[in-house]
Amino acid sequence: MTSIRIVIAAIAATLLSMPAWAQDKDKSTAQQERMKSCNAQASKKDMKGDERKAFMSDCLSADGGKGDQKMTAQQQKMKSCNAQASKKGMKGDERQAYMKKCLSD
């Protein structure tokens, strides 16, 4: 009789935890779909390097890449200058000098 109770308790515990498994699966699937979508958009725009990283970060954020509306003017300028430097393939001292000039304009 005791073994039947143990089996019933184990089955009940398994059944009660199933909705939690389903929720975790849905969350990962939604995140995976967002990742696929963002990745496809970045590829379509032929983005590479820092520009792609910045785009992917924005796109994958909770607000779906609408963070520009919440950014200060300085943050928007920094993002723009960074993207331009990436497009030009600048690195090291050249990039630092460009960023300094771009941000001061």
C-alpha positions in Angstrom: 0.0 0.0 0.0 2.9 2.4 0.8 4.5 1.8 -2.6 1.2 2.8 -4.3 1.1 6.1 -2.4 4.7 6.8 -3.4 4.0 6.1 -7.0 0.8 8.3 -6.9 2.8 11.1 -5.2 5.5 10.9 -7.8 3.0 11.0 -10.7 1.2 13.9 -9.1 4.4 15.9 -8.6 5.4 15.2 -12.2 2.0 16.4 -13.5 2.1 19.5 -11.4 5.5 20.5 -12.6 4.6 20.1 -16.3 3.1 23.7 -16.8 6.5 25.1 -15.6 8.3 23.1 -18.2 5.9 24.3 -20.9 6.5 27.9 -19.9 10.3 27.5 -20.0 10.0 26.0 -23.5 7.8 28.9 -24.7 10.2 31.5 -23.3 13.2 29.9 -25.0 11.3 29.5 -28.3 10.3 33.2 -28.3 13.9 34.3 -27.6 15.1 31.9 -30.3 12.6 33.4 -32.8 13.7 36.9 -31.9 17.4 35.9 -32.3 16.6 34.4 -35.8 14.7 37.5 -36.8 17.4 39.9 -35.6 20.1 37.8 -37.2 18.3 37.8 -40.5 17.8 41.6 -40.4 21.5 42.1 -39.7 22.5 39.8 -42.5 20.1 41.5 -44.9 21.7 44.9 -44.1 25.1 43.3 -44.5 26.2 44.4 -41.0 29.6 43.3 -39.6 31.7 43.9 -36.5 30.8 46.5 -34.0 27.9 47.8 -36.1 26.3 44.3 -36.1 26.9 43.8 -32.3 25.2 47.1 -31.6 22.3 46.2 -33.8 21.9 42.8 -32.3 22.0 44.1 -28.8 19.3 46.7 -29.6 17.2 44.2 -31.5 17.3 41.6 -28.8 16.6 44.0 -26.0 13.2 43.7 -24.2 11.8 46.7 -26.1 12.6 45.1 -29.5 15.1 47.7 -30.5 13.0 50.7 -29.8 15.6 52.0 -27.3 16.5 55.0 -29.5 13.4 56.8 -28.2 14.7 56.6 -24.7 18.3 57.5 -25.5 19.7 60.9 -24.7 21.0 63.1 -27.5 24.6 62.3 -26.5 23.9 58.6 -26.5 22.3 58.8 -30.0 25.3 60.8 -31.2 27.7 58.2 -29.7 25.8 55.4 -31.4 25.8 57.2 -34.7 29.5 58.0 -34.6 30.3 54.4 -33.6 28.4 53.0 -36.5 30.1 55.4 -38.9 33.5 54.4 -37.6 32.6 50.7 -38.0 31.5 51.3 -41.6 34.8 52.9 -42.3 36.7 50.0 -40.7 38.5 52.2 -38.3 40.5 50.7 -35.4 42.8 51.7 -32.7 44.2 55.3 -32.6 42.5 56.2 -35.9 39.1 55.2 -34.4 39.7 57.1 -31.2 40.6 60.2 -33.0 37.6 59.9 -35.3 35.2 59.3 -32.3 36.7 62.3 -30.4 36.1 64.6 -33.5 32.7 63.2 -34.3 31.4 63.6 -30.7 32.7 67.1 -30.4 31.0 68.3 -33.6 
